[in-house]
């Protein structure tokens, strides 16, 4: 019971940390209007946000594998909120970029350590436990747009400072329960042999490297789709469908919160039928769903957004656990690669999508985004069976 409570606490910290990132897409039209920005400049904001918060995660992951740094949990959450609060008071475009960088550093610090601790205290059903941890981030991304719209309506851009109040409470709770998280991890019997502590000292087999490479590529493609849809749905609704800001935020929230439900289902499903089968099935279904969503009208738009988000994000926790089981003595690094580095490399697409939208328009870019899951499907079919890719002699 204590294990479950600690998992939910880590998940809640994940929720609050990612909520700020979820708020950013709703801020983009506001920033575009206030600072007269182009789509390319908005793409730079997206790139900085995702690149900083993601690509440096493996650095924190390697640090975490070598030394217990649970204090990064409250610190990361707090720094992320400070960055978002500064976005609300930034006097220029360049100060916005600095604030987004601070927010990204906080998110990068929280994720590898949070994912590592969730893995250590998970017991045998690791994909299920990781889905509990991951769903917090998915819910946070989903709630971010709605909360941002509320704060904008109440206090304008400066209303982003209220995120800091939420983060202070969360950081206090995380800091208070650090000893309990540490004890639970020790009780679950995770013992890292000093001769196996680093990647350079671990006998990593070719099959493991092959599996990790494919997983990273799959997450890159998935992040391109996820980031592209997340950042362009509000702009598409407001500027091309002539819908309201509130409807754009609602559509995005439905998409992201349905992804949170998908994460809850995806983890147990992976424990039941296997990691690879869940990944393949997800990408097999998501392309037709995304196209139906893009061309839908009226009452069909919301349910198709929900189904698309559910299927696309259902593999979120599955890919993390797959990587952690491939290199079980470098759990922090595995988390940083799949939650961070791969997602961040995919975020470069945010800049490319912004530049493309300036030339060809948002609708054309969205059509390309909806075709990308086909690449991920082909890569997932090439994944080795998870039982054959473990470190330690089960090749």
C-alpha positions in Angstrom: 0.0 0.0 0.0 2.9 2.3 0.8 4.4 1.5 -2.6 1.2 2.6 -4.4 1.0 5.8 -2.4 4.6 6.7 -3.2 3.9 6.0 -6.9 1.0 8.3 -6.9 3.1 11.0 -5.2 5.7 10.7 -7.9 3.0 10.8 -10.5 1.5 14.0 -8.9 4.9 15.7 -9.0 5.1 14.6 -12.6 1.7 16.2 -13.2 2.6 19.5 -11.7 6.0 19.6 -13.5 4.5 18.9 -16.9 1.4 21.1 -16.4 3.6 24.1 -17.2 4.7 22.6 -20.5 1.1 21.9 -21.3 0.2 25.5 -20.8 2.7 26.8 -23.4 0.6 26.0 -26.5 -2.2 28.2 -25.3 0.3 31.0 -24.6 1.7 30.9 -28.2 -1.2 32.9 -29.8 -0.8 35.5 -27.0 2.9 35.7 -27.4 2.5 35.9 -31.2 0.1 38.8 -30.8 2.0 40.8 -28.1 5.4 40.5 -29.7 4.4 40.3 -33.4 6.1 36.9 -33.9 6.2 34.8 -37.0 5.5 31.0 -37.0 9.2 30.4 -37.3 9.8 32.4 -34.0 7.0 30.4 -32.4 8.8 27.3 -33.6 12.0 28.5 -31.8 10.0 28.8 -28.6 8.7 25.3 -29.1 12.2 24.1 -29.9 13.8 25.7 -26.8 11.1 24.4 -24.5 11.3 20.8 -25.7 15.0 20.6 -26.4 16.1 22.0 -23.0 13.6 19.9 -21.1 14.4 16.7 -23.0 17.8 16.4 -24.6 19.7 17.1 -21.3 17.7 14.5 -19.4 20.4 11.7 -20.1 22.9 13.9 -18.3 20.7 13.9 -15.2 20.0 10.2 -15.8 23.7 9.3 -15.7 24.2 11.4 -12.6 21.3 9.6 -11.0 22.7 6.2 -11.9 26.0 7.0 -10.1 24.5 8.8 -7.0 21.2 9.1 -5.2 19.9 12.6 -6.0 16.3 12.4 -4.9 16.4 16.1 -4.0 16.1 16.8 -7.7 12.4 15.8 -7.4 11.3 18.9 -5.4 13.9 21.1 -6.9 13.0 20.2 -10.5 9.3 20.9 -9.9 10.1 24.3 -8.4 12.5 25.4 -11.0 10.1 24.5 -13.8 7.4 26.6 -12.1 9.8 29.6 -11.7 10.5 29.5 -15.5 6.8 29.5 -16.3 6.1 32.4 -13.9 8.9 34.4 -15.6 7.2 33.8 -19.0 4.3 35.8 -17.6 6.5 38.8 -16.8 8.9 38.6 -19.8 9.2 42.1 -21.4 10.5 40.8 -24.8 10.8 37.7 -27.0 14.3 37.0 -25.8 13.3 37.1 -22.2 10.6 34.6 -23.0 13.3 32.3 -24.4 15.3 32.7 -21.2 12.3 31.9 -19.1 11.4 28.9 -21.2 15.0 27.6 -20.8 14.6 27.8 -17.0 11.3 25.9 -17.2 13.0 23.3 -19.3 15.9 22.7 -16.9 13.5 22.1 -14.1 11.5 19.5 -16.2 14.8 17.9 -17.3 15.9 17.5 -13.7 12.6 15.9 -12.5 12.0 13.3 -15.1 14.9 10.8 -15.0 14.9 10.7 -11.2 11.2 10.4 -11.0 11.1 7.6 -13.6 14.0 5.8 -11.9 12.4 5.9 -8.5 9.1 4.6 -10.0 11.0 1.7 -11.5 12.8 0.9 -8.3 9.7 0.8 -6.1 7.5 -0.9 -8.7 7.7 -4.5 -7.8 7.2 -7.0 -10.6 4.5 -5.2 -12.6 6.9 -2.5 -13.9 4.9 -1.4 -17.0 1.8 -0.9 -14.8 3.8 1.1 -12.2 5.4 3.2 -15.0 1.9 3.9 -16.4 0.9 5.3 -13.0 4.0 7.5 -12.9 3.6 8.5 -16.6 -0.1 9.3 -16.4 0.7 12.2 -14.1 2.7 13.9 -16.8 -0.1 13.1 -19.4 -2.7 14.6 -17.1 -0.5 17.6 -16.4 -0.1 18.3 -20.2 -3.8 17.9 -20.6 -4.8 20.2 -17.7 -2.2 22.8 -18.7 -4.2 24.4 -21.6 -7.4 24.7 -19.5 -5.6 26.2 -16.5 -3.6 28.6 -18.7 -6.9 29.8 -20.3 -8.4 30.3 -16.9 -5.3 32.2 -15.6 -5.1 34.3 -18.8 -8.8 35.3 -18.4 -8.3 36.3 -14.7 -4.9 38.0 -14.8 -3.6 38.1 -18.3 -0.1 36.7 -19.0 1.0 37.6 -15.5 -1.4 35.0 -14.2 1.2 32.3 -15.0 2.8 33.2 -11.7 0.1 31.1 -9.9 1.8 28.0 -11.1 4.5 28.8 -8.6 2.1 28.4 -5.7 1.1 25.0 -6.9 4.7 24.0 -7.3 5.7 25.2 -3.8 3.1 22.9 -2.2 4.1 20.0 -4.4 7.8 20.5 -3.7 7.1 20.5 0.0 5.3 17.1 -0.2 8.0 15.5 -2.4 10.8 16.7 0.0 8.9 15.4 3.0 8.6 11.9 1.5 12.1 11.5 0.1 13.2 9.2 3.0 10.2 6.9 2.5 10.9 6.7 -1.3 14.5 5.8 -0.5 13.5 3.1 2.0 11.0 1.6 -0.4 13.5 1.4 -3.2 16.0 -0.4 -0.8 13.3 -2.8 0.4 12.4 -3.8 -3.2 15.9 -5.2 -3.5 17.5 -3.0 -6.1 21.2 -3.6 -5.7 23.6 -2.0 -8.3 26.8 -3.9 -8.6 29.8 -1.6 -8.7 31.2 -3.5 -11.7 27.9 -2.9 -13.5 27.2 0.7 -12.6 28.1 2.4 -15.8 27.4 1.9 -19.5 31.1 1.6 -20.2 31.5 -1.2 -17.7 28.4 -3.2 -18.7 28.5 -6.0 -21.1 25.9 -4.5 -23.5 25.1 -6.9 -26.3 24.5 -6.0 -29.9 20.8 -7.0 -29.6 20.4 -4.5 -26.7 22.0 -1.7 -28.7 19.8 -2.5 -31.7 16.7 -2.5 -29.5 17.6 0.8 -27.8 18.3 2.4 -31.2 14.9 1.4 -32.5 13.1 2.5 -29.4 14.8 5.9 -29.5 13.8 6.3 -33.2 10.2 5.3 -32.4 10.0 7.9 -29.6 11.5 10.5 -31.9 8.7 9.9 -34.4 6.0 9.8 -31.8 7.3 13.0 -30.3 7.2 14.7 -33.7 3.5 13.8 -34.0 2.7 14.6 -30.3 4.5 18.0 -30.3 3.2 19.0 -33.8 -0.4 18.3 -32.8 -0.1 19.8 -29.4 1.3 23.1 -30.7 -0.7 23.5 -33.9 -4.2 22.5 -32.8 -4.9 25.8 -31.0 -3.5 27.8 -33.9 -5.4 25.7 -36.4 -8.7 26.2 -34.6 -8.3 30.0 -34.1 -6.7 31.0 -37.4 -8.1 28.6 -39.9 -11.4 27.3 -38.5 -12.1 30.7 -36.9 -13.0 29.0 -33.6 -12.6 30.5 -30.2 -9.5 30.3 -28.0 -11.6 28.3 -25.5 -12.6 25.7 -28.1 -9.0 25.3 -29.2 -7.9 24.7 -25.6 -10.8 22.3 -25.1 -9.9 20.3 -28.2 -6.3 20.1 -27.1 -7.2 19.1 -23.5 -9.5 16.3 -24.8 -6.6 15.0 -27.0 -4.1 15.1 -24.1 -6.3 13.8 -21.3 -7.4 10.9 -23.5 -3.7 10.2 -23.9 -3.5 10.0 -20.1 -6.2 7.3 -20.2 -4.3 5.6 -22.9 -1.2 5.5 -20.7 -3.2 3.9 -17.9 -4.4 1.2 -20.3 -1.2 0.7 -22.1 1.0 -0.2 -19.1 -1.2 -3.1 -17.8 -1.7 -4.2 -21.4 2.0 -4.4 -22.0 2.4 -6.5 -18.8 -0.3 -8.8 -20.1 0.4 -9.3 -23.9 3.9 -7.9 -24.2 5.6 -4.5 -24.9 6.2 -5.0 -28.6 2.6 -6.0 -29.4 1.2 -2.9 -27.7 3.6 -0.6 -29.5 2.8 -2.1 -32.9 -1.0 -2.0 -32.3 -0.8 1.6 -31.3 0.9 2.8 -34.5 -1.2 0.6 -36.7 -4.4 2.3 -35.4 -3.3 5.9 -35.0 -2.7 7.0 -38.6 -6.3 6.4 -39.8 -7.6 8.0 -36.6 -5.5 11.1 -37.0 -6.7 11.6 -40.6 -10.3 11.1 -39.6 -9.8 13.7 -36.8 -8.1 16.2 -39.2 -11.0 16.1 -41.7 -13.8 15.8 -39.2 -16.4 18.4 -38.5 -19.2 19.0 -35.9 -19.8 16.5 -33.2 -17.2 14.1 -34.5 -14.2 16.2 -33.8 -14.1 15.8 -30.1 -14.5 12.0 -30.0 -11.9 11.6 -32.8 -9.5 13.8 -30.9 -10.0 11.7 -27.8 -9.5 8.4 -29.7 -6.3 9.8 -31.4 -4.8 10.9 -28.2 -5.7 7.6 -26.4 -4.0 5.5 -29.0 -1.0 7.7 -29.7 0.1 8.2 -26.1 -0.8 4.7 -24.9 2.8 3.6 -25.5 4.4 6.4 -23.4 5.2 4.2 -20.4 5.7 1.1 -22.4 8.7 2.4 -24.3 10.3 3.6 -21.1 10.0 0.2 -19.4 11.2 -1.6 -22.5 14.4 0.5 -22.4 14.9 0.2 -18.6 14.7 -3.6 -18.9 17.2 -3.6 -21.7 19.8 -1.8 -19.4 18.5 -2.5 -15.9 21.7 -1.3 -14.2 21.4 2.1 -15.9 17.8 2.9 -15.3 18.3 6.6 -15.1 20.1 6.7 -18.4 17.3 4.6 -20.0 14.7 7.0 -18.7 16.7 10.0 -19.9 17.0 8.5 -23.4 13.3 7.6 -23.9 11.7 10.3 -21.8 14.2 13.0 -22.7 16.7 12.7 -25.5 14.5 11.1 -28.1 11.6 13.3 -27.2 13.9 16.4 -27.4 15.4 15.4 -30.8 11.8 15.0 -32.0 11.2 18.5 -30.7 13.5 19.9 -33.4 10.5 19.2 -35.6 8.7 22.1 -33.8 11.1 24.5 -35.5 10.8 22.8 -38.9 7.0 22.7 -38.6 6.9 26.4 -37.7 9.1 27.3 -40.8 6.9 25.0 -43.0 3.7 26.7 -41.7 5.1 30.1 -42.7 5.5 28.8 -46.3 2.7 26.3 -46.8 0.3 27.0 -44.0 -0.8 25.1 -40.9 -3.3 22.7 -42.6 -0.5 21.3 -44.9 1.8 20.8 -42.0 -0.9 18.9 -40.0 -1.4 16.5 -43.0 2.3 15.6 -43.0 2.2 15.1 -39.2 -0.7 12.7 -39.5 1.4 10.5 -41.9 4.5 10.2 -39.7 3.1 7.3 -37.5 3.6 5.0 -40.5 7.4 5.3 -40.0 7.0 4.4 -36.3 4.9 1.4 -37.3 7.7 0.0 -39.6 10.3 0.6 -36.8 8.1 -1.1 -34.2 7.7 -4.2 -36.4 11.5 -4.5 -36.4 11.8 -4.4 -32.6 13.3 -7.6 -31.1 11.2 -9.6 -28.7 11.7 -8.0 -25.3 12.7 -11.4 -23.7 15.6 -11.6 -26.2 17.0 -8.1 -25.6 17.9 -8.1 -21.9 21.3 -7.3 -20.5 22.8 -10.1 -18.6 22.7 -13.3 -20.7 19.3 -13.9 -22.0 20.0 -13.0 -25.6 
